[in-house]
Amino acid sequence: MPPHGRRIPLTVLRPTHDNEPCAHLADTPKEKCGVVGVWNNPNAVHNVYMGLYALQHRGQESAGIAVADGSRIIGKTGMGLVADVFDERTLADLRSHLTRVGDQAPDEKPIIGGAIGHNRYSTTGASVTCNAQPLIERFVGRVDATQIAVAHNGNLINADALRRKFAEAGHLFHTTSDTEVMIHLLAEPEQRDATDPLAAMLRRLQGAFSVLFLYPDRIEAARDPWGWRPLVLGRLDDGSDCVASETVALDVIGARFIREVEPGEIVTLSARGLTSRRFARPAPRLARCIFEHVYFASPASNVFGQNVLIARERFGEALARQAPADADLVMPMPDSGRSAANGYARVSGLPYREGIVPNRYVGRTFIKPTQGERAAAVRLKLNVVSEIVAGQRVVVVDDSIVRGTTTRVKMTQLREAGASEIHLRISCPPIRHPCYFGVDFATPEQLIAHNREIDQIRDFLGVDSLAFLGLEGMLAAMDHDPESWCTACFSGDYRIDVEHPITDHVLERAQMGMF
C-alpha cells in the first residue's frame, strides 16, 4: 500500500520526448554532466544556451533547456550535442514562453522568469531520450499540483534502494535515471508536508549531487554536504543571477563570479535576488573530486577555487621532478595532457613539441557512450606528425589512463611514425578503484590499473618506460587541505559507505522488474 494509503500521481510533461522505451541496457559505463541556470533575465534562454556550449565538454550524449515564466514550465530535450538539439526556431519558442507575463497583480512588476539547462553523460540510466534532462514533471502537492524541472550532476548511491521502495508502493517511473528519484521523494507526504520540502528531500540523498530545481517562480541550486561536484554562482550586468557547474560558463555569458554554492547549502534565485539556507552541515571531511582538475573541467575554469590549467601545469612540474626521462623532447597527448606537458617541459628543460595533432571535429574518446565509438574515434581524433617524432626519444605526457585501449593505439601509432623510444608520463596516480560519485569508471574491470603492476601496464601499452604522478605529489599541487579531496579512485579511501553502491544498469534492471 502506498504511504498514507494512496498512490502519489506523477505526470511527465515533456511532449518533446519520443515515446521511446527506457528499458534499454547500454553496454558500457557512463560519466558526468554540466548544469547552468539564469533567473530574472529576458535573455535567460540565450544565456543558458551559451552556457551549455561552454560546458559541452561535460556531456555530449544529450542536452536540454527548461523555461519558467512565473506560472508554468516548458522544455526541450534531445540526443546529441547542444547544436544538434537546438536551432533558432526551437530557441525562439522557448524565448516566447519566457516573456509570457505570469499571474501577478496589475500593480506588480512582471515576472520575467528564467531557465535551466543540462548537458548529459549518463552515470545511471541508459543513453536514451527519456533520460535526457532537465526532467520536467508534476506532482500533487499539499494544496495543488506542483510543476518542477530538475538538472543533476552527480550520482546517488542510494537511488536503487529508494526506487525499489517507491516501485513497491505503486509509483510509476518514466526514466531509468537516478535523478527521477528526487521528484518521487518530493511527492512523498513525509517531504511535501514538511516546512521545507526540498531540504527534507535532500537530506534523504546519499552520494554526489550538484543539482538545479526550476520552479515556476524560482531556481533552487543545491550541493551535497561532501562537495563532490562543483557549482558556482554568478551575476550579470543587469543584476540577474545565474548558476553553473564551472566558471567558464559564467565567463561566456558575461557574468561575474560571486562564490561557490557551499556543501550542504541551498541557494534560491528569485525576484528577491539570492537567498541561502542550509539543509545539512558540510561533511567533516569534504570530498572535492580531484579528477575535475585532472581531466574533466575546462582549463579556463576555476574549480573549487583553483584554476584548472595552473593545477595541471603543477602536476606536470611535480611529475618531471618525480620521474625524469633521458629523452629528446616532451609532447602532450592532446588536449587535456597539454598543460601538464608544459609543466613537465619547463622543469625538465626538454623542448616542448606538438607531435600529435588533434582533429577538432571528433569528440573526447574517453567519454564516448560506447566502447565501439571510442575505438573508432581514436585514429580520427589524433594524428601523429612523423616529422617531429621520427628517430626521437619522446616523453609523452597524458592526464590519465582509464581503460588503456586508446592509449595503446596511440603508442602504436608513435612507433609506426618512427619514435625510437617512448617514455609515457601520467599526471595523476593509477586509477585502481571504481568511482560511485559521477565518473565514467564504475566497475574494476574497466580499469587497466586494477590489480596490475606498473610493469604490466607498461608492457600492455608497448612503451619503454611508464610513470604516474604519486598521490602525495598531486595533492601537494592543490591549494586546499589534502584531506578535503576525494581520491577514492586512486586510493580506495571512500568518504561514505559504498558497500551497496548503484552501478551500471541497476536502474534499467529495476525498470524491467529484475530486482
N, C-alpha and C positions, 0 to 999 in steps of 0.2 A: 504494500500500500504506500503511495507517495506520502511525503511529510504532511501532517495535519489532515490526512485523509483525502487529499485531492491532487490531481495532476496539475503541474505548472506548465501552461502552454508556452511554447517558444515558436515564433513565426519568422522565417527567413524573409528578408525584404530586399533581396538582391536580384532584380529581374535581369540584370546584365549577365548573370552567370548562365552557362549552358546547363541543361539537365543531365549532367554527367555523373555517373555513379562514383562514389568516393571510396569504394572498397578495393581500389587498385593498389597492389603492393609493388612499390618501386623496388628495384633490385640492388640499390646501393645506398650508403648513408648520405646524410644531408648536412646542412650548415645553417648559418645565422642570417639576420635581416637588418634592415635600416628603417627608421621611422622619422617623420617630420610633421609638424603641425604649426598652423598660424591662426590666430584668433583676432577678430575685430579689425580686419583689413579688407578693403574691397578687392584687392589683388591676391587674396589668400590662395585661390586655386592656382594661379600662375606661380606664386612663390612656392607652394608645395610641389608643383610640377618641377620647378627648377631645383628644389631641394632634393627631390628623388633622383634627378640626373646626377647631382653631386654625390649621392650615396649609392649610385648604381653598382659600385664595387662590392657593396654589402649584400646584393641579391640580384640574380639575373633570371630566376625562374618565373616570377610573376610580379606585377605591380598593380597598385590601386590607389584611388583617392575617394574619400568620403567627405561630403559637404553638408554643413548645417546652417540653416537660415534663421534660427531662433525658435522655430516651431517644428521643423521636420528635417530628416536626414535622407539624402540620396547618395548614390555612389556608383563608381565604375571600377571594375577589376578585370584583369585578363592575364593570359600567359605570355611570357616573354619580357623583353626589355621595356623601359619606360616609353621609348619611341614606337614600340610595337603596339602598345596598349592605347596610347592617347594620340589623337590627331586634333586639328584645330576645331573641328565640329564637336568632338566629344568635350573638349575643354570649354567651348562656348556654352554647351548645355549645362555643364557644372557651374560655370560662372553665372548663368542666368538664374540658377537656383539660389546662389549666394546673395544676389541683390534683391531677392524677394523680401518684402517687409514682413516682419513677424507679427505677433498678436499683441503688440504693446499698445498702450493707450494713446489717443491722438496727441496729447501734450508731451509724450515721452520721445526721447531720441530713438530713431530706428535702430534695430539690432542688425548689425552688418553680418554677424556670424563668422564662420571660419571653416577650416578644412584640415584633415589629417591625411597622410599618405604613407605607403608601405612598399618597400622592395623585399622580396621574399626568397630565401633559401629555406627549405623545409628541414627543421630539426626533428619534428614529429609530424606525420601526415604526409601522404604522397604528393608528388608534384603534379597536381591536377587542379582544374579550375575552381572547384568548390572550396579548396583550401586557400585560395588567394585572399589576401587581406587588403584593406580593413574588412573584417566581418561586420555586417550590419544586421542587427536583429532587434526584435521587440519582445519584451516580456511583461507579464502582468505585475504591476507594482502595487503599493499599498492602497493607492487611490484609483489609478487608471493605468493604462499601458504606457510603458517607458521604452523609448527607442534609443539605441546605443550603437556606436561603431567602435571597434577595437583593433588596434595595430600593436603587435607584440614582437619584441626582440628578446630572445632567450629560450629557455627550456624548463618546463615544470616537471620535476621528477616524481611528483605525486599525482600527476594528471590521470594516469591509468586507474589508480585506486578510486579517485573521485568519480571518474567516468563510470566505472563499474557500479558504484553506489547509485548514481543517477539513473543508469540504464535499468537497474533492478527496481527502481521506483517508478519506472514508466516514462522517463524522459526520452525524447527523440533527439538524436544528434544529426546535424546536417553536414558536418565535416568530420575529418579524422585528425584535426589539428588540436593540440593541447590548449590553444587559445580559447576555443569554444567553451571549455570547462569553466572559464571565468564568468561567462554570461549565465550559465546554469547556476553557478554559485550565487550570483547577484539576484537571480529569480527565486532562490530558496527563501522561505519565510524567515528563517533564522537571520539571514542577511538583509533582506529587503525591508524588514520591520525594525532594523537597528537604527540607532541615532545617526550613525554614519555608515550606510550600507557598503560603500566602496572600501572604506578602511577595514570593516569587518571581513569582507571578502578577501582582501589582500593578505590578511593575517592567516588565512587558511592555506595559502600557497607555499610550496616548498620548491626552491630552485632559483633559477635566474630569470628576472623579468625587468626590462625597461619597456614600459607599456603606455600607450596613449588611449584614453577613452574619450570619444567625442559624443557629447550630449547635444540636444538641440540648442542649448543656450550656453555651452562652455566646453572647454577641453580640460580633462584631468590627466596629468602626467605623473607616473609613479615609478619608483625604482626599488628593487628588492633590498632588504636590510644588509646584504653582503656586498652590494655594489658591483656585481659581476660585469654587467654591460654598461657602456657609457650612455649618458643622457644629459644634454646641456640646454640652458635657457638663453634666449636672445631677445633683442628689442630692435624693431625697425625705426626708421627716422620719424615716422608719424606717431610713434608711441605704442603701436600694436606689438603684441608679444608673440614669441614663437619658441618652438622646442624641437630638438633634433638629436639623432644619435651621435653626430660628430659636428665639430665646429666648422668643418669645411662647408657644410650645408648653410650655416649662418652666413659665412663669407660670400657665398654665391648669391644669396638673395639680399645682400647688403645690410645684414643685421649685426648689431653689436653684441658680443658675448657678454652675458651677465654673470652666470655662475653655473655650476653643475646642479642637477637635481640630486639631493643628498640621499644616501642609502636610507631606506625606511621612510621616505618623505613622499607626500602627495602635493603637487603644485597645481593650482587651478588657474587657468587662463580664461578670463571672462570680461564682461563690460566693466567690472570693478578693477581690472588690472590683474596683477599677480598676487595670489594669496597662497599661504602654505599651511600645512598641518602634517602631523606625523601619524602613521599607522603602526609604526614599530621603531624601537631604538636601533641605531646601527649595530651590527654584529660586533662582538668583542674583537674578533679578528676579521677584518674585511677580506674580500676575495676579488679584488680587481683582476680581470683577466689579462695577464701579461701578453697573451697571444695577440691581443689587439695591436700592441706595439710591434710584435714580431712580424705579423703578416696582414691582419685584417684591415686595419684602419688606413685611411688616406695619409700619405706623408705630410700633407698640408694641414692636417688636423692636430689640435691639441686634445689629447685623450687623457682623462684622469689628471688634467692639469699639466701635462708634459707633451712637448711637441714630438710627433711620431718620427719625423725624419731625423731629428737630433738624437733621439734614443737609438735608432737603428745605426747611425754612424758610431755611437758609443759602443754598441755591440761589436761592430767591426773592428774598432780600435782594440777592445779587450781581446777579441779573437786573435788578432795579429800578435799581441804580446803572449798569449797563451799557446798558440800553435803556429809559429813561423814556418815558412817553407823556403827551400832553396829553389827559386824559380825566376823566370824572366819577366813575367807580367801578372797583373791582377785583373780579372774580368768578372763582371757580375752575371748572375742569372737574372735576366730581366723579368718583371720590372722591380719586384719587391726586394731583390738582393742588391740593388744598386747603391742604396745608402750605406749598407754595411760594407760593401766592396770599397766605397770611397774611404771609409774609416780604416779599413784594413790596409789599403794602399798608402794612406798618409802615415801610418805608424811603421809599416814595413819598409817604406822607401822604394818599393817596386812601382814601376809605371802602371798607370791605370789605362786599360784599353777596353773598348766595346767590341768584344769578339763574337757576341751573339746579338743579332738584331731582331727585335720583336715585330710581329705583324699586328698592327694596331686594330685590325678588324676581326680578331679572334679573341674570345673571352678567356677568362682565367681558367686554366685546366683543372686546378685543384678543386674548384667548386662547381664544376660541370655536374649536372644532375645524374649522369650515368657513366660508368667506367668506360663503356664503348665510346661515348662522346669525348671523354678526356683523352683516350689514346689516339683517336682520330685527329684531335686538335693539336697534338704536341708538335708534329713536324710543320704544321701550318703556322703555328704561333711563333716559333723560334727558329731562326735561320743562322747557321754558323758562317762566319766570314773566314774562309780558309786562308786568305792573305794575311790575316792577323795571327792565326794560331799555328800555322804550319811550321814544324820544326821547333816550336816553343814549349818551354816548361811553364804551364799555366796554373795559376791559382784561381779556381772558380769559387766565388762566394755566393751562397744562396741563403735565404732566410730560414728555411726549414725543410725537412723531409718527412712526409707523412706516409704515403704508401710506397714511394720509391720508384714506381713504374715509369713516370715521366722523366725523372732524373736519370734513370738508367738509359733511356732512349737518347737523351741529350749528351751523356758521356760517350755513348757510341758514336754519335754524330761528330763530336770533337775528335775522336780517334780517326774517324774516316777523313776528317779535314786535315789531318797531319800533326796534331798535337803530340809532342814527344813524351811529355809527362802531364798527368792531370792530378792536381792536389786540390781536393774538394774540402771547403771550409764552410761550416754551417753556423749561423749566428744565433743559435739557441741550442739548448741541450737536446738529446734524443727524446722523441715523443714515444714514451713506453706505455702510457696508460690511457684508457678511454676518457673522454670528456662527456659529462652529462648535463652541461650547462649552456648548450647552444653552439657547439663546434662540430665540424664535419668529421669526427672520428669517435664513434660511439661504441665500437667493439674492438677488442685487442687484435683480432685477426686482420684488421685494416692497417695496422701499424707495423712498418718494417722493423722498427727498433724493439718491438715487444719480444722479450725472451731471446734476443740476438745480441751477440757481442759486436763491437765496432769493426773488428776484422771481418766478421761475416757480412756485415753491411757493405764494407769496402769491396769485398770480392763480388758481391751481387751487383754493385753499381759499376764495377770494372774500372776503378780509379787506382792510382799509385799510392795515395795516402788520403785519409779521411779524418777530420777532427771536428768536434762540436764545441761550441762555447759552453763552459761549465755553468751550472746554476748559480754559483756564487758570483761569478763574473757578470752574468746577465743582471742579477739583482743589484749589483753594485753600480750599474749604469743607470738605475732608476732613481727618481727623486724622492719617492715615498719610502716609508719603512719597509724593509724586505718582508716583514710579516704580514703586510697588507695586500700582498699579491697572491692570486691563485696560481699555483704552479703544479696543480694536480696531474696534468698531462705529462709532466716531466718527472715529478717526484712521487706521485701516488698519494700525496697528502690532501685529502678532500676535506673541505670545511664542514660539510654536513654528511649525514649518513647516506650512503649510496648503495646500501645492501640490496634494495629492490628498485633500482632506477628505471625510468622509462627509456627504452632503447628503440632501435629501428623497428618500424612496422607494428609496434604494440597496439596503437590506436586503430590501425587498419584491421587488425585481427579482432579487436573488440567490436568494431563496427560490423564485422561479418559473423559475430556471435561465437568466436573461437576463444573464449576465456580460459 
